[in-house]
């Protein structure tokens, strides 16, 4: 069966400094990862972050070792500046959640969360 993508959310954060925007597309997918399991994929600034059972299990393990319930995906996030960034998180609990925080120079941080369709 082919991967079926469904748009869960699509939004944008405008930067009034230079009239640019950071656009976010969130899709629910029927087949992600090596085991072709359902998951969530977030696309922002030309990069995809895939929340599928195999990698989420690793992130949850690392979060548990650190004793935290909100695991920042440092290697996936864009955090070069303090006044503008895109941060991705795995939020532990039931249900598991994908969180994205987008901030431009002229905006407040915009946070959205999406339930993951699986448990680890």
Secondary structure, DSSP 4 states (H G I P E B T S, - for coil): ----EEEEEEEEEEETTTTEEEEEEEEEEEEETTTTEEEEEEEETTEEEEE-HHHHHHHHHHHHHHT-SEEE-TTTSB-S-SSSEEEEEEE-SSS-EEEEEEE-TTS--EEEEEE-S---
